[in-house]
Amino acid sequence: MLKSSGSSLFSQILKLFPRIEFQKLVSEYQSDKGSKGFTSWDHFVSMLFCQLASAKSLREITYGLKSCSNKTLHLGMASAPKKSTLSYANKNRSYELFESLFYIFLKNFSNVALHKKKKFRFKNKLFSLDGSIIDLCIDMFDWAKYKTTKGGIKLHLLLDHDGYLPTFAKITNGNVHEVNIARSLSLPPNSIVAMDKGYNDYRMYHEWTKKKIWFVTRLKENAKFDIVHDKLTPNKNNIVADQIIGLCSQKGIDECPVELRRVVFFDEEKNKTYQFLTNNLKLAASTIANIYKDRWEIELFFKHIKQSLKIKTFVGTTANAVRIQIWTALITSLITKYLKFISKCNLSLSNLIAILRWNLMVYHDLYKWIDDPFYTPPDERVNQPTLFD
């Protein structure tokens, strides 16, 4: 438990990052070489402030830190950076330091997330896989080729359903197909991956089946298959059909010559029927449907970082600057989720972030504050003049 007397909430959040491990990354990437007084730690603090304070520009970052210059020593930095200094660092200091820092914090945080009660009874590791386009103006970000008249980059995430944390993230150009990222993943045997139809790849399905990596996805409308046999379906859970199938198109026969499973589910709320495709032949049909339904969590994660954090507008236009800002946003998402995990209050994550933003430089005990963000400590000021003095 951190002792917080005499330090701001922001300062206490920064103490969640082990400085020894941070300095090891600095040495590994030689990121302080030629820093001229603006260290990698100063850079990280500035960009984390950008996310937590929702700063819209370099000027807002520097002015925001400068306005509380008497508190920056508690943040481990001597003074607020100049706008030109921060701009130069975003352009020239490699984003890989921020990427590695994300995975270090994820590793430390995962131990907390494992204590979260699991939704499913099976012991398999459950993941969701998806990618989301972050639109960029092609005139300002001419390196971000996506479409003829549009610019964009793509954020690919693998979400671990134990705590709903991104266990893998990759930033690519907007025109990189999701399947290319899926093929590159190293997934543990007996894990289950939920994904949408954009990841349709028969060859990958076959490879995963041989490695005992199970997937749950939507069956494409034009998919050709033969029914090997029908499985018994219970008279509940809205399971319309549960079938063992074999792909019968030439491409399917050549690339995925194994038995698969088709589960048809009727959603009463949406009055819509869904066809799921999986290579797991043992789990209950209702569990297959619920696995795909829980894939919505990765959509919520993308929504969270786009609405609550700063990845729609950027404070730099170079590819390196954009990547630094996105990796810092992902780090911030881990921080806020961690605070939400250990908090006893019932606020939503977005509301907790908003209130934290308003109290970032306030001197409170962080662990008491997250349990009661609306608590106002007694006013310690004395002998304050009044209108009638």
C-alpha positions as CSV (number, residue, x, y, z in Angstrom):
1,M,0.0,0.0,0.0
2,L,1.4,3.4,-1.0
3,K,1.8,6.1,1.5
4,S,0.3,9.2,-0.1
5,S,0.7,12.0,2.3
6,G,2.2,15.0,0.6
7,S,1.7,13.7,-3.0
8,S,-0.9,14.1,-5.7
9,L,-3.1,11.3,-7.2
10,F,-1.0,11.5,-10.3
11,S,2.2,11.1,-8.4
12,Q,0.8,8.0,-6.6
13,I,-0.3,6.5,-10.0
14,L,3.3,7.0,-11.3
15,K,4.6,4.9,-8.3
16,L,2.7,2.0,-9.8
17,F,5.5,1.8,-12.4
18,P,8.7,0.3,-11.0
19,R,11.5,2.7,-11.7
20,I,14.1,0.0,-11.7
21,E,12.4,-1.8,-14.6
22,F,11.8,1.5,-16.3
23,Q,15.5,2.3,-16.2
24,K,16.3,-1.1,-17.6
25,L,14.2,-0.3,-20.6
26,V,15.9,3.0,-20.9
27,S,19.3,1.3,-21.0
28,E,18.0,-1.4,-23.4
29,Y,16.7,1.1,-26.0
30,Q,19.3,3.8,-25.2
31,S,16.4,6.2,-25.1
32,D,18.2,8.8,-23.0
33,K,21.0,9.2,-25.4
34,G,21.2,12.8,-26.4
35,S,18.2,13.7,-24.3
36,K,19.6,17.1,-23.2
37,G,17.9,17.1,-19.9
38,F,14.5,15.8,-21.0
39,T,14.7,12.2,-19.9
40,S,12.6,9.2,-20.9
41,W,10.8,9.4,-17.6
42,D,10.0,13.1,-18.2
43,H,8.7,12.0,-21.6
44,F,6.6,9.2,-20.2
45,V,5.1,11.4,-17.5
46,S,4.2,14.1,-20.1
47,M,2.4,11.6,-22.4
48,L,0.6,9.9,-19.5
49,F,-0.5,13.4,-18.4
50,C,-1.8,13.9,-21.9
51,Q,-4.1,10.8,-21.5
52,L,-5.2,11.3,-17.9
53,A,-5.8,15.0,-18.3
54,S,-7.3,14.7,-21.8
55,A,-4.9,17.2,-23.2
56,K,-5.6,18.0,-26.9
57,S,-2.3,19.5,-27.9
58,L,1.4,19.8,-27.0
59,R,0.6,23.3,-25.6
60,E,-2.1,21.9,-23.3
61,I,0.4,19.2,-22.0
62,T,3.1,21.7,-21.3
63,Y,0.8,24.4,-19.9
64,G,-1.0,21.8,-17.8
65,L,2.3,20.6,-16.3
66,K,3.6,24.1,-16.0
67,S,0.5,25.3,-14.1
68,C,1.3,22.9,-11.3
69,S,5.1,23.3,-11.5
70,N,5.4,23.3,-7.7
71,K,4.2,19.7,-7.9
72,T,6.3,18.3,-10.7
73,L,9.1,17.3,-8.3
74,H,6.7,14.8,-6.9
75,L,6.3,13.4,-10.4
76,G,10.1,12.8,-10.7
77,M,10.6,15.6,-13.2
78,A,12.4,18.9,-12.5
79,S,10.1,21.1,-14.6
80,A,7.5,21.1,-17.3
81,P,8.9,20.5,-20.8
82,K,8.9,23.0,-23.6
83,K,6.5,22.3,-26.5
84,S,9.4,22.0,-29.0
85,T,11.2,19.6,-26.6
86,L,8.2,17.3,-26.3
87,S,7.6,17.4,-30.0
88,Y,11.2,16.4,-30.8
89,A,11.0,13.5,-28.3
90,N,7.8,12.2,-29.9
91,K,9.3,12.3,-33.3
92,N,12.7,10.8,-32.5
93,R,12.5,8.7,-29.3
94,S,11.4,5.2,-30.3
95,Y,7.9,4.1,-29.4
96,E,9.3,0.7,-28.5
97,L,10.1,1.9,-24.9
98,F,6.3,2.6,-24.4
99,E,5.4,-0.7,-26.0
100,S,7.6,-2.6,-23.7
101,L,6.4,-0.6,-20.7
102,F,2.8,-1.7,-21.6
103,Y,3.7,-5.4,-21.4
104,I,5.6,-4.9,-18.1
105,F,2.6,-3.2,-16.5
106,L,0.3,-5.8,-18.0
107,K,2.3,-8.6,-16.4
108,N,2.2,-7.0,-13.0
109,F,-1.5,-6.2,-13.3
110,S,-2.5,-9.7,-14.6
111,N,-2.0,-11.1,-11.1
112,V,-4.7,-8.9,-9.8
113,A,-7.1,-9.7,-12.7
114,L,-6.8,-13.4,-12.1
115,H,-8.8,-13.0,-8.9
116,K,-11.8,-11.8,-10.9
117,K,-14.6,-14.4,-10.9
118,K,-14.8,-16.2,-14.3
119,K,-18.0,-16.2,-16.3
120,F,-17.5,-19.6,-17.8
121,R,-17.1,-23.0,-16.0
122,F,-14.6,-24.5,-18.4
123,K,-10.8,-24.2,-17.6
124,N,-9.8,-23.1,-21.1
125,K,-8.2,-19.7,-21.6
126,L,-10.7,-17.5,-23.5
127,F,-9.6,-14.7,-25.8
128,S,-11.3,-12.3,-28.2
129,L,-9.5,-11.1,-31.3
130,D,-10.3,-8.0,-33.3
131,G,-8.9,-5.0,-35.1
132,S,-10.2,-1.4,-35.3
133,I,-9.3,1.4,-37.7
134,I,-8.2,4.8,-36.2
135,D,-8.9,7.4,-38.9
136,L,-6.2,9.9,-39.8
137,C,-6.3,12.9,-42.1
138,I,-4.3,11.8,-45.2
139,D,-3.1,15.4,-45.7
140,M,-1.5,15.5,-42.3
141,F,-0.5,11.9,-41.9
142,D,0.6,11.1,-45.4
143,W,2.5,8.0,-44.2
144,A,-0.7,6.3,-43.0
145,K,-1.9,4.9,-46.4
146,Y,-5.3,3.2,-46.0
147,K,-7.6,4.1,-48.9
148,T,-7.3,6.5,-51.9
149,T,-8.8,9.5,-50.1
150,K,-8.4,8.3,-46.5
151,G,-5.6,7.7,-44.0
152,G,-5.7,5.4,-41.1
153,I,-3.9,2.9,-38.9
154,K,-5.2,-0.3,-37.4
155,L,-5.0,-1.3,-33.8
156,H,-5.2,-5.1,-33.4
157,L,-6.0,-6.6,-29.9
158,L,-6.2,-10.0,-28.3
159,L,-8.4,-9.6,-25.2
160,D,-7.9,-12.0,-22.3
161,H,-11.4,-12.6,-20.8
162,D,-9.7,-13.1,-17.4
163,G,-10.1,-9.5,-16.4
164,Y,-10.8,-8.4,-20.0
165,L,-7.3,-7.1,-20.5
166,P,-5.4,-6.8,-23.9
167,T,-2.8,-9.5,-23.7
168,F,-1.5,-8.6,-27.2
169,A,-1.6,-5.4,-29.1
170,K,-0.1,-4.5,-32.5
171,I,-0.3,-1.2,-34.5
172,T,-0.2,-1.5,-38.3
173,N,-1.1,0.4,-41.4
174,G,-4.8,0.5,-42.1
175,N,-4.6,-1.9,-45.1
176,V,-3.0,-4.8,-43.1
177,H,-5.6,-7.6,-43.0
178,E,-6.6,-9.0,-39.6
179,V,-5.9,-12.6,-40.7
180,N,-2.2,-11.8,-41.1
181,I,-2.1,-10.8,-37.4
182,A,-4.1,-13.9,-36.4
183,R,-1.7,-16.2,-38.2
184,S,1.3,-14.6,-36.3
185,L,-0.1,-15.2,-32.8
186,S,1.3,-17.8,-30.5
187,L,-1.7,-19.2,-28.6
188,P,-1.6,-21.8,-25.9
189,P,-3.1,-25.2,-26.6
190,N,-6.7,-25.6,-25.6
191,S,-7.3,-21.9,-25.6
192,I,-10.5,-20.6,-27.3
193,V,-10.5,-17.6,-29.6
194,A,-13.7,-15.7,-30.4
195,M,-13.6,-13.6,-33.5
196,D,-15.8,-12.1,-36.2
197,K,-16.2,-13.2,-39.9
198,G,-13.3,-10.9,-40.9
199,Y,-10.9,-13.6,-39.7
200,N,-12.3,-16.3,-42.1
201,D,-9.3,-18.4,-43.2
202,Y,-9.7,-22.1,-43.8
203,R,-6.0,-22.8,-43.7
204,M,-5.6,-21.1,-40.3
205,Y,-8.7,-23.1,-39.0
206,H,-6.9,-26.3,-40.0
207,E,-3.6,-25.3,-38.4
208,W,-5.3,-24.3,-35.2
209,T,-7.3,-27.5,-35.1
210,K,-4.1,-29.5,-35.3
211,K,-2.6,-27.5,-32.5
212,K,-5.8,-27.9,-30.4
213,I,-6.5,-24.2,-30.5
214,W,-10.3,-23.7,-30.6
215,F,-12.1,-20.9,-32.3
216,V,-15.7,-19.6,-32.3
217,T,-16.7,-17.4,-35.2
218,R,-19.7,-16.6,-37.5
219,L,-20.3,-18.8,-40.4
220,K,-20.2,-16.9,-43.7
221,E,-23.5,-16.8,-45.6
222,N,-22.0,-18.2,-48.8
223,A,-20.1,-21.0,-47.0
224,K,-20.6,-24.4,-48.6
225,F,-20.8,-27.4,-46.3
226,D,-22.2,-30.9,-45.9
227,I,-23.9,-32.1,-42.7
228,V,-22.1,-35.1,-41.3
229,H,-24.7,-35.6,-38.6
230,D,-27.0,-33.7,-36.3
231,K,-26.4,-33.6,-32.6
232,L,-29.2,-33.7,-30.0
233,T,-30.4,-30.1,-29.2
234,P,-32.0,-29.3,-25.9
235,N,-35.5,-27.8,-25.8
236,K,-34.1,-24.7,-24.3
237,N,-31.3,-22.1,-24.6
238,N,-32.7,-21.1,-28.1
239,I,-30.4,-23.6,-29.9
240,V,-32.0,-24.2,-33.3
241,A,-29.4,-26.6,-34.6
242,D,-26.2,-28.3,-33.6
243,Q,-24.4,-30.1,-36.4
244,I,-21.1,-31.7,-37.3
245,I,-20.2,-30.5,-40.8
246,G,-17.5,-30.7,-43.4
247,L,-16.6,-27.9,-45.8
248,C,-17.4,-29.0,-49.3
249,S,-16.1,-26.2,-51.5
250,Q,-12.8,-27.0,-53.3
251,K,-11.0,-24.4,-51.2
252,G,-12.6,-25.8,-48.0
253,I,-11.6,-29.4,-48.9
254,D,-8.0,-28.4,-49.8
255,E,-7.4,-26.1,-46.8
256,C,-9.5,-27.4,-44.0
257,P,-10.1,-31.2,-44.4
258,V,-11.4,-31.7,-40.8
259,E,-14.8,-31.9,-39.2
260,L,-16.2,-28.6,-37.9
261,R,-19.4,-27.7,-36.0
262,R,-22.3,-25.5,-36.9
263,V,-24.4,-24.1,-34.1
264,V,-27.5,-22.1,-34.9
265,F,-28.8,-19.8,-32.2
266,F,-31.9,-17.6,-32.1
267,D,-31.5,-14.3,-30.2
268,E,-35.0,-13.4,-28.8
269,E,-33.9,-9.9,-27.8
270,K,-32.8,-9.0,-31.4
271,N,-35.2,-11.4,-33.1
272,K,-32.3,-12.6,-35.1
273,T,-30.8,-16.0,-35.9
274,Y,-27.0,-16.5,-35.8
275,Q,-24.9,-19.3,-37.3
276,F,-21.7,-20.0,-35.4
277,L,-18.7,-22.0,-36.7
278,T,-16.3,-23.8,-34.3
279,N,-13.8,-26.6,-34.3
280,N,-14.7,-27.5,-30.7
281,L,-16.9,-30.5,-30.8
282,K,-17.4,-31.0,-27.1
283,L,-18.6,-27.8,-25.4
284,A,-22.4,-27.4,-25.0
285,A,-24.0,-25.6,-27.9
286,S,-25.3,-22.9,-25.5
287,T,-21.7,-22.4,-24.3
288,I,-20.6,-21.8,-27.9
289,A,-23.3,-19.2,-28.3
290,N,-22.3,-17.5,-25.0
291,I,-18.6,-17.5,-25.9
292,Y,-19.4,-15.5,-29.1
293,K,-21.7,-13.2,-27.1
294,D,-18.9,-12.4,-24.7
295,R,-16.8,-11.3,-27.7
296,W,-18.7,-8.0,-27.3
297,E,-16.2,-7.2,-24.5
298,I,-13.5,-6.4,-27.0
299,E,-15.9,-4.0,-28.8
300,L,-16.4,-2.3,-25.5
301,F,-12.7,-2.1,-24.9
302,F,-12.2,-0.3,-28.3
303,K,-15.1,2.0,-27.4
304,H,-13.5,2.7,-24.0
305,I,-10.2,3.8,-25.4
306,K,-11.7,5.8,-28.2
307,Q,-14.2,7.7,-26.1
308,S,-12.3,8.0,-22.7
309,L,-8.7,8.3,-23.9
310,K,-6.8,10.3,-26.5
311,I,-6.5,8.2,-29.7
312,K,-8.8,10.2,-32.0
313,T,-6.8,13.4,-32.0
314,F,-3.0,13.3,-31.9
315,V,-0.4,15.8,-30.6
316,G,2.1,14.7,-33.3
317,T,1.9,13.8,-36.9
318,T,4.8,11.4,-37.4
319,A,4.3,7.6,-37.3
320,N,6.5,7.4,-34.2
321,A,4.5,10.1,-32.3
322,V,1.2,8.4,-33.2
323,R,2.4,5.1,-31.9
324,I,3.7,6.6,-28.7
325,Q,0.3,8.2,-28.0
326,I,-1.5,4.9,-28.7
327,W,0.8,2.8,-26.5
328,T,0.4,5.4,-23.8
329,A,-3.4,5.2,-24.2
330,L,-3.2,1.4,-23.8
331,I,-1.0,1.8,-20.7
332,T,-3.6,4.3,-19.3
333,S,-6.4,1.8,-19.9
334,L,-4.5,-0.7,-17.8
335,I,-4.0,1.8,-15.0
336,T,-7.7,2.8,-14.9
337,K,-8.9,-0.8,-15.1
338,Y,-6.6,-1.6,-12.2
339,L,-8.0,1.2,-10.2
340,K,-11.5,0.0,-11.1
341,F,-10.6,-3.5,-10.0
342,I,-9.5,-2.5,-6.5
343,S,-12.1,0.2,-6.0
344,K,-15.1,-0.4,-3.8
345,C,-17.2,2.3,-5.5
346,N,-19.9,1.5,-8.1
347,L,-18.9,4.1,-10.6
348,S,-18.5,3.1,-14.3
349,L,-15.0,3.1,-15.7
350,S,-15.7,6.1,-17.8
351,N,-17.1,8.1,-14.9
352,L,-14.1,7.1,-12.7
353,I,-11.7,8.3,-15.4
354,A,-13.6,11.6,-15.6
355,I,-13.5,12.3,-11.9
356,L,-9.8,11.2,-11.8
357,R,-9.1,13.8,-14.5
358,W,-10.6,16.6,-12.4
359,N,-8.6,15.5,-9.3
360,L,-5.3,14.5,-10.9
361,M,-3.2,17.0,-9.0
362,V,-5.2,17.0,-5.8
363,Y,-3.5,15.7,-2.7
364,H,-5.5,12.6,-1.6
365,D,-4.7,9.1,-0.5
366,L,-5.2,7.3,-3.8
367,Y,-6.5,4.1,-2.3
368,K,-9.0,5.9,-0.1
369,W,-10.0,8.2,-3.0
370,I,-10.9,5.4,-5.4
371,D,-13.2,3.9,-2.8
372,D,-15.0,7.2,-2.3
373,P,-14.1,9.7,-5.1
374,F,-16.6,12.2,-3.9
375,Y,-15.1,12.4,-0.4
376,T,-13.7,15.9,0.4
377,P,-11.1,16.0,3.2
378,P,-11.5,18.6,5.9
379,D,-10.2,22.1,4.9
380,E,-6.9,22.5,6.6
381,R,-6.6,26.2,5.8
382,V,-6.8,28.5,8.9
383,N,-7.2,32.2,9.5
384,Q,-8.6,32.8,6.0
385,P,-9.9,36.4,5.6
386,T,-13.6,36.8,5.0
387,L,-15.6,39.6,3.3
388,F,-16.3,41.0,6.7
389,D,-12.8,41.0,8.2
